[in-house]
Amino acid sequence: MGTITIVGLGPGAVGHLSLETMGLLQNCAQVILRTAVHPTVAELEKQNVKFTSCDDLYEKAASFEEVYNSVVERVLAAAQNGDVVYAVPGSPLVAEKTVVLMRTAAKAQGVKLVIKPSMSFLDLAYVELGIDPIAGLQIIDAQDFAEIASAGQHPLMITQVYSQMVAGDLKIALMDVLPDEYEIYFLRNLGLPDEECRPIKLFELDRQSNIDHLTSAYIPPMAEGA
């Protein structure tokens, strides 16, 4: 039985990938990426890192929950044959459901699991937005509609706004509690040359032309007395 080491590929720019993480990726015979749809993957290929991805699971599954469980099963099965490095976008400890599930499953099966720290897009967002997370920032998934109901009451970062459809559903949910013209922030590709961090009106959220897997939205709290 091997050890599963979980690493993060960072927010996107190669310079944000730690030397330790690159070393682990280069020196492990079994490298599994949750997805190869990430800007850093091109550099892994240049460095001759041999890997497989779990993108095929997204095409077969009927729900994200099914995808995540299948990813965990695949990584645990690989660990039967020796050490595995499992790499996720961003940080393993920020909005990464597969890591939560894998921790539980690995413990139940007696598999040693190690998580390495890495930079998240949030580290870049704090700088771009000029916010301090200690002021009560909440981080949720775009499909966590129960938590969206509290938007405007505190700083809110919404991740996984990965498609026009998701953005549309999110907009509708937010418009139940916030004015249509409430100012929010559209975040995309932070740390990359074409990064975006710009204010838009809430009703414009799903009208952005370049929504993809590196898109998030920040919802500032309402001004006191508003």
C-alpha positions, 0 to 999 in steps of 0.5 A: 500500500502506497502513500497518497500525497495531495498537492495543489497546482496553484491559481494558474501561473507557473510561478505560483507552483512551489518547488516542492510540488514540482519535485513531487510531480517529477519524481512519482511514478503515479501522478493523477490530476483531478483535471488537466484543464488548468494552465499549469499543465502545459508546464508539467508536460514541458518538464516531462511529468507523466500523469493521467487525469480524471477528466473522463469521469466528468463525461460519464457521471450524472452528477458532480457528487458521482464524479468526486466519489469516482475520483476518490475511488480511482486514486485509492485504487492506484495507491494499492500499487504504490505511492500516488501524487494527486494534484488539484487546481489551486489549493487542496484546502480551498473548495476542493470536495475530493480532498474532503472525501479522500481524507475520510476514505483514506482513513477508513481504508488505512491509507496514509495521506499527506497534504502539501500546502499551496497557493490558492486564487484567494491569495491573489483575490485578497490583493486585487480586491483589497480585502482581509479575510479576517473581516468575516469572508465566507467562501462557498461553491456556486451551487451552495444555494442555502448559503447564498441566501445570506449574501450581502450580510458579509463578504462572500466569495463564490467559487466554481462559476464555471459556465454560463448556465451556472452563472445564470442560476447563481444570478437568479439565486442572488437576485432573491436577496440583493438588488438587480443592480447590486455591484459585485466583482467578476474574477477570472484567471487571477495571476495570469496575463489576462486576469480580470477583477472588475466590478459589474452589476449583478444582473450582468453576471451571466452575460460575461462572454468568457466564463470558464473553470477559473471564474469566481464572483465576489459579493461585497457586504451591503453598506450599513443602513442600506 
